[in-house]
């Protein structure tokens, strides 16, 4: 249980906190509810239509105006 709590605490401090701070500083980085619904519907349709071995989720597309969060691992630097 303590290991899981430590992992959760690390995730909150390393991922959730910085993401929250970035959205608070620049709300235009957030996806709107319609974008989220559309992405989830497309992923669900792919998942349902695919065979069990092909059920893989993809990274959601970012809006054209959105820049990746500074802590994103695929950031060019």
Secondary structure, DSSP 8 states (H G I E B T S, - for coil): -HHHHHHHHHHIIIIIHHHHHHHHH-GGGS--HHHHHHHHHHHHHHHHHS-GGG---------TT----TT-TT---
